Amino acid sequence: MGDWDAGTKSTVQKIPLLKTKAGPRDKEEWPKRLKEEYAALIKYVQLNKGSDQDWFTISSNKEGTHWSGKCWYIHNLLKYEFDLQFDIPVTYPQTSPEIELPELDGKTSKMYRGGKICLSIHFKPLWAKNSPHFGVAHALCLGLGPWMAAEIPHLIDTGIITHKG
């Protein structure tokens, strides 16, 4: 985890690792995996709130296959908020979810069509190494969080996105 700052490393080490190796097609084990996902997310949210670094809300459909919410980034004391969504891949947990910020689609080269953020260089190898122990909370902590910290200030400073206030 050499590319992450000390705070991110410290936080991710406190997020529970998942034990159940099951994806949405595994009707027997998926509900157990989903409970582990929720427990890890709850812990991550508690860690963020405890350190006054709350930066997202998220929920899933009943089946746990589609997730959506909001994420935000504070820059120069202004809050920039974005819709967040992703589907759990059928090959999950071997394959990480492709996190989407649809309203930023086409605004940065660090994004694929549909607003899917680029995680291939830093995050995906780490996910592969830690599968099936990583889950949604880990994807947000080690994927979306660092992506936003790197990209959002640049998009603001170059005028590509502006505050909606």
Backbone hydrogen bonds, N-H to C=O, Kabsch-Sander energy under -0.5 kcal/mol:
donor,donor_aa,acceptor,acceptor_aa,energy
4,W,1,M,-1.2
9,K,5,D,-2.4
10,S,6,A,-2.6
11,T,7,G,-2.3
12,V,8,T,-2.8
13,Q,9,K,-1.7
14,K,11,T,-1.7
15,I,11,T,-0.6
15,I,12,V,-0.8
18,L,133,H,-2.9
22,A,20,T,-1.2
26,D,23,G,-1.7
27,K,25,R,-1.4
30,W,26,D,-2.7
33,R,29,E,-2.3
34,L,30,W,-3.0
35,K,31,P,-1.8
36,E,32,K,-1.7
37,E,33,R,-2.4
38,Y,34,L,-2.6
39,A,35,K,-2.3
40,A,36,E,-2.4
41,L,37,E,-2.5
42,I,38,Y,-2.8
43,K,39,A,-2.1
44,Y,40,A,-2.4
45,V,41,L,-2.8
46,Q,42,I,-2.4
47,L,43,K,-2.5
48,N,44,Y,-2.5
49,K,45,V,-2.9
50,G,46,Q,-2.5
51,S,47,L,-1.3
52,D,49,K,-1.4
53,Q,48,N,-3.6
57,T,70,K,-2.7
59,S,68,S,-2.2
61,N,66,H,-2.2
64,G,61,N,-1.4
67,W,86,F,-3.1
68,S,59,S,-2.6
69,G,84,L,-2.3
70,K,57,T,-1.5
71,C,82,F,-2.4
72,W,55,W,-2.3
73,Y,80,Y,-2.3
75,H,73,Y,-0.6
75,H,78,L,-2.7
78,L,75,H,-1.6
80,Y,73,Y,-2.7
80,Y,78,L,-0.5
81,E,79,K,-0.6
82,F,71,C,-3.1
84,L,69,G,-2.4
85,Q,100,E,-1.9
86,F,67,W,-2.1
88,I,65,T,-2.8
92,Y,89,P,-1.9
94,Q,91,T,-1.4
95,T,91,T,-0.8
98,E,87,D,-0.6
99,I,97,P,-0.9
100,E,85,Q,-2.8
101,L,115,G,-2.9
104,L,101,L,-2.3
105,D,102,P,-1.7
107,K,104,L,-2.4
112,Y,116,K,-3.9
115,G,112,Y,-1.4
116,K,112,Y,-1.0
117,I,99,I,-2.7
118,C,110,K,-2.3
119,L,117,I,-0.6
123,F,119,L,-1.0
124,K,119,L,-2.3
126,L,122,H,-0.6
127,W,123,F,-2.6
128,A,124,K,-2.6
129,K,125,P,-2.0
130,N,126,L,-1.6
131,S,127,W,-1.0
131,S,128,A,-0.5
133,H,130,N,-2.0
134,F,130,N,-0.8
139,A,135,G,-2.1
140,L,136,V,-2.2
141,C,137,A,-2.5
142,L,138,H,-3.1
143,G,139,A,-1.3
144,L,139,A,-1.7
145,G,140,L,-2.9
147,W,143,G,-1.8
148,M,144,L,-2.9
149,A,145,G,-2.3
150,A,146,P,-1.8
151,E,147,W,-2.8
152,I,148,M,-2.0
155,L,151,E,-2.5
156,I,152,I,-2.3
157,D,153,P,-3.1
158,T,154,H,-1.9
159,G,156,I,-1.8
160,I,155,L,-1.5
161,I,155,L,-1.8
